[in-house]
Amino acid sequence: MSYNPEEESEILLGGWNNDRFEGQLQWYPVVKKLFWAIKLDDVLVNGVSTGFCNRPGANCTVCPDSGTSLATFPKAHYD
C-alpha cells in the first residue's frame, strides 16, 4: 500500500491481477513455510556468481517480500 496518495496501489487476497504484471508469473515451491522461503540457487554480484550457494552444506533460501526494502543475511558472510 502506497503512502503517496498520488500513486495507485492495491491489495489482493486469494488471487492476482494480470494487468499489474509484465510477462508471466513464475511459481516456486515454498521450502520453509514460516517465512514463505524459497530455494536460492545463486548470489550474483555484477552478474558474476559468488559461489555462496554452491558451497558444501550451503542451504540458501530467500523470502520474497514486496513490502520491505531491506535485504538481510548472516553477519558472518557480510564481507
N, C-alpha and C positions, 0 to 999 in steps of 0.2 A: 504494500500500500504506500503510495507516494505521499510525502509530506508537502509536496508542491501542489497547490490547488489547480494549477495550470496544466499539470501532467496527468494524463489518463492512467488509471490503474484499475485492477480488479482482483478479486479472489474467487477461485473456483474450488468447489468441493465435489469430488466424485466424477470429475471429467476434465476436459480441456477445450480450449477454443483454438481450432486450427488456424484461424485468421491472425492469431497473435504470434505465430511461429513462421520462420523461413526454413524451407527444407523439411525433411522428415524427422519426426521424433525418434529417438533411439532409446531402447529399453535395455536395462541391465539388471541382472539378479541381485537382490539385496543379500549381503553376506553377514551383516550384523544388524539385527532388527532394532536395537535400542536407538541408534542414530541414523538409520536408513543408509548404512555404509555400503559402498560397492567396491569391488576389487580395482585397484590402481595398477596398471601394467607397467608404467614407467614414469619417471620425472625428467622432463626436458628443460634445459636452460639454453636459450637461443637456438632451439631446435636440435640440441645435442643431448643424448642420453647421459644422465648422471650415474647410471648403473645402480642407483639406490635400491630399486625394487628387484634387481637381479642378483642381489647378494644371497648367499646361502642362508636359509632360515628367514628371509625377509617376508613380512606379512603386510604388504602395502594396501591400505584401504583409504577411501576418500568419502566424505559426507557432503554431497552436493547440497548447497543451501543458497537459494536466491535471495535470502533476506539478510545476509551479512556481507561485509566487505573484508572480513578478516580471514587469513589463512594461518592455521596453526599446525605445528609438528613438534616432535620431541626436541627439547633444547639441546640435547647431546648431538643432534645432527644439524644444528644451525649453521656451523662453519662449513 
